[in-house]
Amino acid sequence: MAHPYKIGDHVRWNSEAGYVTGRIIAVHTRDADYKGHTRRCSEADPQYEIQSDKTDHVAMHKGAALHKID
């Protein structure tokens, strides 16, 4: 199955502080340990690691939370 996003895509998502933009740095299609928690990932429902443009913070989100920009 083709993933809606790929490494290098520029995306935005809504955080507690408002909208954040960043670039996808990894795509997870198997369960992954992230910051001490197991994140459920699959080919059909991958999760994406995104590095913030402003702070270099890395977050992980499902595709439904992301919107491609550019």
N, CA, C and O atoms as a GROMACS GRO file, in nm:
protein
  280
    1MET      N    1   0.084  -0.118   0.000
    1MET     CA    2   0.000   0.000   0.000
    1MET      C    3   0.088   0.124   0.000
    1MET      O    4   0.186   0.131   0.074
    2ALA      N    5   0.055   0.220  -0.081
    2ALA     CA    6   0.131   0.344  -0.087
    2ALA      C    7   0.096   0.432   0.033
    2ALA      O    8  -0.021   0.447   0.068
    3HIS      N    9   0.198   0.487   0.093
    3HIS     CA   10   0.175   0.577   0.206
    3HIS      C   11   0.144   0.716   0.153
    3HIS      O   12   0.199   0.757   0.051
    4PRO      N   13   0.056   0.790   0.221
    4PRO     CA   14   0.022   0.923   0.173
    4PRO      C   15   0.139   1.022   0.185
    4PRO      O   16   0.142   1.122   0.114
    5TYR      N   17   0.234   0.995   0.273
    5TYR     CA   18   0.347   1.084   0.294
    5TYR      C   19   0.476   1.005   0.285
    5TYR      O   20   0.478   0.884   0.308
    6LYS      N   21   0.584   1.074   0.250
    6LYS     CA   22   0.714   1.008   0.240
    6LYS      C   23   0.820   1.096   0.307
    6LYS      O   24   0.796   1.213   0.336
    7ILE      N   25   0.936   1.038   0.330
    7ILE     CA   26   1.046   1.111   0.391
    7ILE      C   27   1.078   1.234   0.306
    7ILE      O   28   1.088   1.225   0.184
    8GLY      N   29   1.092   1.346   0.372
    8GLY     CA   30   1.122   1.472   0.304
    8GLY      C   31   1.001   1.560   0.280
    8GLY      O   32   1.016   1.679   0.253
    9ASP      N   33   0.879   1.503   0.290
    9ASP     CA   34   0.759   1.584   0.271
    9ASP      C   35   0.749   1.692   0.379
    9ASP      O   36   0.782   1.667   0.495
   10HIS      N   37   0.704   1.811   0.339
   10HIS     CA   38   0.683   1.922   0.432
   10HIS      C   39   0.536   1.918   0.474
   10HIS      O   40   0.448   1.924   0.389
   11VAL      N   41   0.511   1.908   0.604
   11VAL     CA   42   0.374   1.893   0.656
   11VAL      C   43   0.349   1.989   0.771
   11VAL      O   44   0.441   2.049   0.826
   12ARG      N   45   0.220   2.001   0.806
   12ARG     CA   46   0.184   2.077   0.927
   12ARG      C   47   0.088   1.993   1.008
   12ARG      O   48   0.020   1.905   0.955
   13TRP      N   49   0.083   2.021   1.137
   13TRP     CA   50  -0.009   1.952   1.227
   13TRP      C   51  -0.045   2.047   1.339
   13TRP      O   52   0.024   2.146   1.363
   14ASN      N   53  -0.154   2.017   1.406
   14ASN     CA   54  -0.203   2.100   1.514
   14ASN      C   55  -0.149   2.046   1.647
   14ASN      O   56  -0.168   1.929   1.679
   15SER      N   57  -0.082   2.132   1.722
   15SER     CA   58  -0.031   2.093   1.854
   15SER      C   59  -0.099   2.178   1.960
   15SER      O   60  -0.183   2.263   1.928
   16GLU      N   61  -0.063   2.156   2.085
   16GLU     CA   62  -0.121   2.233   2.194
   16GLU      C   63  -0.093   2.382   2.177
   16GLU      O   64  -0.171   2.466   2.222
   17ALA      N   65   0.018   2.416   2.111
   17ALA     CA   66   0.059   2.554   2.095
   17ALA      C   67   0.014   2.614   1.961
   17ALA      O   68   0.051   2.726   1.929
   18GLY      N   69  -0.065   2.540   1.884
   18GLY     CA   70  -0.108   2.588   1.752
   18GLY      C   71  -0.046   2.504   1.642
   18GLY      O   72   0.008   2.396   1.668
   19TYR      N   73  -0.054   2.552   1.521
   19TYR     CA   74  -0.001   2.476   1.407
   19TYR      C   75   0.151   2.478   1.405
   19TYR      O   76   0.214   2.580   1.432
   20VAL      N   77   0.208   2.362   1.373
   20VAL     CA   78   0.353   2.343   1.364
   20VAL      C   79   0.382   2.288   1.226
   20VAL      O   80   0.304   2.209   1.173
   21THR      N   81   0.495   2.328   1.168
   21THR     CA   82   0.537   2.273   1.040
   21THR      C   83   0.670   2.201   1.056
   21THR      O   84   0.750   2.234   1.144
   22GLY      N   85   0.692   2.104   0.971
   22GLY     CA   86   0.817   2.030   0.977
   22GLY      C   87   0.830   1.935   0.860
   22GLY      O   88   0.742   1.928   0.774
   23ARG      N   89   0.941   1.862   0.857
   23ARG     CA   90   0.968   1.765   0.751
   23ARG      C   91   0.969   1.624   0.808
   23ARG      O   92   1.021   1.600   0.917
   24ILE      N   93   0.911   1.532   0.732
   24ILE     CA   94   0.908   1.392   0.773
   24ILE      C   95   1.049   1.336   0.761
   24ILE      O   96   1.114   1.348   0.658
   25ILE      N   97   1.096   1.273   0.870
   25ILE     CA   98   1.231   1.217   0.872
   25ILE      C   99   1.229   1.064   0.879
   25ILE      O  100   1.332   1.000   0.855
   26ALA      N  101   1.113   1.003   0.910
   26ALA     CA  102   1.102   0.857   0.915
   26ALA      C  103   0.956   0.816   0.902
   26ALA      O  104   0.866   0.888   0.945
   27VAL      N  105   0.935   0.700   0.840
   27VAL     CA  106   0.802   0.641   0.827
   27VAL      C  107   0.806   0.506   0.897
   27VAL      O  108   0.892   0.422   0.865
   28HIS      N  109   0.715   0.483   0.993
   28HIS     CA  110   0.711   0.358   1.068
   28HIS      C  111   0.590   0.276   1.025
   28HIS      O  112   0.476   0.322   1.032
   29THR      N  113   0.617   0.153   0.980
   29THR     CA  114   0.509   0.064   0.937
   29THR      C  115   0.499  -0.059   1.027
   29THR      O  116   0.419  -0.149   1.002
   30ARG      N  117   0.580  -0.063   1.132
   30ARG     CA  118   0.573  -0.167   1.235
   30ARG      C  119   0.571  -0.098   1.370
   30ARG      O  120   0.617   0.015   1.383
   31ASP      N  121   0.517  -0.166   1.471
   31ASP     CA  122   0.512  -0.107   1.604
   31ASP      C  123   0.650  -0.056   1.641
   31ASP      O  124   0.751  -0.120   1.615
   32ALA      N  125   0.653   0.063   1.703
   32ALA     CA  126   0.781   0.127   1.734
   32ALA      C  127   0.778   0.182   1.876
   32ALA      O  128   0.674   0.230   1.923
   33ASP      N  129   0.892   0.175   1.944
   33ASP     CA  130   0.906   0.238   2.074
   33ASP      C  131   0.943   0.383   2.051
   33ASP      O  132   1.042   0.412   1.984
   34TYR      N  133   0.865   0.474   2.107
   34TYR     CA  134   0.890   0.617   2.087
   34TYR      C  135   0.875   0.687   2.221
   34TYR      O  136   0.766   0.691   2.278
   35LYS      N  137   0.984   0.741   2.269
   35LYS     CA  138   0.986   0.814   2.396
   35LYS      C  139   0.925   0.731   2.510
   35LYS      O  140   0.848   0.781   2.591
   36GLY      N  141   0.961   0.602   2.513
   36GLY     CA  142   0.919   0.514   2.621
   36GLY      C  143   0.781   0.452   2.606
   36GLY      O  144   0.735   0.383   2.696
   37HIS      N  145   0.714   0.475   2.494
   37HIS     CA  146   0.580   0.420   2.471
   37HIS      C  147   0.578   0.344   2.339
   37HIS      O  148   0.646   0.383   2.244
   38THR      N  149   0.500   0.238   2.333
   38THR     CA  150   0.485   0.163   2.209
   38THR      C  151   0.381   0.233   2.123
   38THR      O  152   0.268   0.254   2.166
   39ARG      N  153   0.420   0.268   2.002
   39ARG     CA  154   0.328   0.329   1.906
   39ARG      C  155   0.286   0.221   1.809
   39ARG      O  156   0.372   0.154   1.750
   40ARG      N  157   0.158   0.203   1.790
   40ARG     CA  158   0.104   0.101   1.700
   40ARG      C  159   0.109   0.152   1.556
   40ARG      O  160   0.045   0.252   1.523
   41CYS      N  161   0.183   0.083   1.473
   41CYS     CA  162   0.201   0.122   1.334
   41CYS      C  163   0.182  -0.002   1.246
   41CYS      O  164   0.209  -0.114   1.289
   42SER      N  165   0.138   0.020   1.124
   42SER     CA  166   0.124  -0.090   1.028
   42SER      C  167   0.138  -0.033   0.888
   42SER      O  168   0.140   0.089   0.870
   43GLU      N  169   0.147  -0.122   0.789
   43GLU     CA  170   0.150  -0.077   0.649
   43GLU      C  171   0.026   0.004   0.616
   43GLU      O  172   0.033   0.105   0.546
   44ALA      N  173  -0.089  -0.040   0.669
   44ALA     CA  174  -0.216   0.028   0.640
   44ALA      C  175  -0.233   0.155   0.722
   44ALA      O  176  -0.309   0.244   0.681
   45ASP      N  177  -0.166   0.166   0.835
   45ASP     CA  178  -0.181   0.283   0.922
   45ASP      C  179  -0.044   0.323   0.979
   45ASP      O  180  -0.019   0.305   1.099
   46PRO      N  181   0.045   0.377   0.894
   46PRO     CA  182   0.178   0.412   0.941
   46PRO      C  183   0.178   0.535   1.030
   46PRO      O  184   0.080   0.611   1.033
   47GLN      N  185   0.287   0.554   1.102
   47GLN     CA  186   0.307   0.677   1.178
   47GLN      C  187   0.435   0.742   1.127
   47GLN      O  188   0.525   0.674   1.078
   48TYR      N  189   0.440   0.872   1.141
   48TYR     CA  190   0.548   0.951   1.081
   48TYR      C  191   0.622   1.029   1.188
   48TYR      O  192   0.561   1.092   1.274
   49GLU      N  193   0.756   1.026   1.181
   49GLU     CA  194   0.838   1.112   1.266
   49GLU      C  195   0.864   1.239   1.188
   49GLU      O  196   0.907   1.235   1.073
   50ILE      N  197   0.836   1.353   1.252
   50ILE     CA  198   0.850   1.482   1.187
   50ILE      C  199   0.937   1.572   1.272
   50ILE      O  200   0.919   1.582   1.393
   51GLN      N  201   1.033   1.639   1.208
   51GLN     CA  202   1.120   1.733   1.278
   51GLN      C  203   1.066   1.874   1.253
   51GLN      O  204   1.050   1.916   1.138
   52SER      N  205   1.038   1.945   1.362
   52SER     CA  206   0.983   2.080   1.355
   52SER      C  207   1.080   2.174   1.284
   52SER      O  208   1.201   2.167   1.303
   53ASP      N  209   1.025   2.263   1.201
   53ASP     CA  210   1.106   2.363   1.132
   53ASP      C  211   1.168   2.462   1.229
   53ASP      O  212   1.282   2.506   1.209
   54LYS      N  213   1.096   2.498   1.334
   54LYS     CA  214   1.142   2.605   1.423
   54LYS      C  215   1.231   2.556   1.537
   54LYS      O  216   1.330   2.621   1.570
   55THR      N  217   1.196   2.442   1.596
   55THR     CA  218   1.266   2.402   1.719
   55THR      C  219   1.350   2.276   1.705
   55THR      O  220   1.423   2.242   1.798
   56ASP      N  221   1.343   2.208   1.593
   56ASP     CA  222   1.411   2.081   1.572
   56ASP      C  223   1.356   1.969   1.660
   56ASP      O  224   1.412   1.859   1.662
   57HIS      N  225   1.247   1.996   1.734
   57HIS     CA  226   1.179   1.892   1.813
   57HIS      C  227   1.128   1.786   1.716
   57HIS      O  228   1.085   1.817   1.605
   58VAL      N  229   1.132   1.660   1.759
   58VAL     CA  230   1.082   1.550   1.676
   58VAL      C  231   0.953   1.497   1.739
   58VAL      O  232   0.949   1.465   1.858
   59ALA      N  233   0.849   1.488   1.658
   59ALA     CA  234   0.719   1.438   1.702
   59ALA      C  235   0.681   1.319   1.614
   59ALA      O  236   0.733   1.304   1.504
   60MET      N  237   0.589   1.236   1.664
   60MET     CA  238   0.539   1.124   1.585
   60MET      C  239   0.387   1.135   1.577
   60MET      O  240   0.319   1.152   1.678
   61HIS      N  241   0.334   1.126   1.455
   61HIS     CA  242   0.190   1.140   1.434
   61HIS      C  243   0.142   1.041   1.329
   61HIS      O  244   0.219   0.995   1.244
   62LYS      N  245   0.013   1.011   1.336
   62LYS     CA  246  -0.053   0.934   1.231
   62LYS      C  247  -0.078   1.026   1.114
   62LYS      O  248  -0.083   1.149   1.129
   63GLY      N  249  -0.094   0.968   0.998
   63GLY     CA  250  -0.118   1.046   0.878
   63GLY      C  251  -0.241   1.134   0.884
   63GLY      O  252  -0.243   1.241   0.825
   64ALA      N  253  -0.344   1.090   0.956
   64ALA     CA  254  -0.468   1.168   0.965
   64ALA      C  255  -0.447   1.303   1.033
   64ALA      O  256  -0.527   1.394   1.012
   65ALA      N  257  -0.342   1.316   1.112
   65ALA     CA  258  -0.315   1.442   1.183
   65ALA      C  259  -0.233   1.540   1.099
   65ALA      O  260  -0.215   1.655   1.137
   66LEU      N  261  -0.183   1.493   0.984
   66LEU     CA  262  -0.093   1.574   0.903
   66LEU      C  263  -0.160   1.630   0.780
   66LEU      O  264  -0.256   1.574   0.728
   67HIS      N  265  -0.108   1.744   0.734
   67HIS     CA  266  -0.152   1.808   0.610
   67HIS      C  267  -0.028   1.847   0.532
   67HIS      O  268   0.058   1.918   0.585
   68LYS      N  269  -0.018   1.803   0.408
   68LYS     CA  270   0.099   1.833   0.327
   68LYS      C  271   0.095   1.979   0.284
   68LYS      O  272  -0.011   2.030   0.246
   69ILE      N  273   0.210   2.046   0.290
   69ILE     CA  274   0.222   2.184   0.244
   69ILE      C  275   0.332   2.190   0.139
   69ILE      O  276   0.406   2.093   0.121
   70ASP      N  277   0.343   2.301   0.069
   70ASP     CA  278   0.439   2.322  -0.041
   70ASP      C  279   0.386   2.262  -0.167
   70ASP      O  280   0.451   2.268  -0.271
   0.00000   0.00000   0.00000
